[in-house]
Amino acid sequence: MSSPRGAGRQGGPGRKPEKAQKGPQPPQKAQRGPQPPQKAQRGAQQQPQKAPKKSSARVVREQLARERRRRRTLWTSLIAVVVLVVAGLIGWSVLSSQQSTSDFTAPAGATTDGNAIAVGTGPVTIDIYEDFICPFCGQFEKSTGSTLDQLVSENKVRILYHPVAYLDRASSTEYSTRSSAASGCAANQGKFREYVEALFNRQPAEGSAGLSDDELISIGTGVGLDGGAFGSCVRDGTFKPWTAHVTEAASRANINSTPTVLVNGKGVNPNPDDVKAAVAAATK
């Protein structure tokens, strides 16, 4: 009887299963052990919270960079447009100037370049730049005109008259241009010198309206010009483009005042004694 009890205590099925259930408890502790990785996961979850701050700063920087590029592009475009506009205006001005001074018909007696009316054929060249409303030009004509005529008749000089229109602003009717163009009409009929002398004898005051077209025509008929042809030429402004050309050519030659007198290209005081002396020196 004692054997079965001992066998029952040692190998009985009732107690051995209880010990087997207690044995697997260490694995439960192992399950508690991996808790630190859970903290690491919590730490990893906190990192994305800082990322949005970096992204926002980066977005702001990129926006500012884009804005700077946009402003640079805008300014570059504006500068380019301004340069093109200025270049276009300059080109238009040059073209207009060329058209206004190159599209002209010179009157009879003009030089080949159309810059002056030639009187006489002598070896010494005298260039005279005059404006028909310039009071000093009127004084020069009255004091030196007869001397010039004598030098021409003696075949000593060739006079190149440049009737410029520098003083249009000195009258309310652009008298400088109108009178210069009228002198071209007179030159076209071979009466330039006669007309110029008569024109200065009737010279209007600087700052006035100047002589009317009818008065310019009347002066022309008074020196023997054909009234019909001369009148039409004056009223139509036939030689106004030529006057513009003469004026532009004088400006390019740095003629800044009237009267200007050159003897063989050298400046001379506008009085009879100095003109005669310069001509005499040029013929030696």
Secondary structure by P-SEA (a helix, b strand, c coil): caaaaaaaaacccccaaaaaaacaaaaaaaaaaaaaaaaaaaaaaaaaaaaaaaaaaaaaaaaaaaaaaaaaaaaaaaaaaaaaaaaaaaaaaaaaaaaacccccccccccccccccccccccbbbbbbbbcccaaaaaaaaacaaaaaaaaaaccbbbbbbbccccccccccaaaaaaaaaaaaaaaaccaaaaaaaaaaaccccccccccaaaaaaaaaaacccaaaaaaaaaaccaaaaaaaaaaaaaaaccccccbbbcccccccccaaaaaaaaaaaac
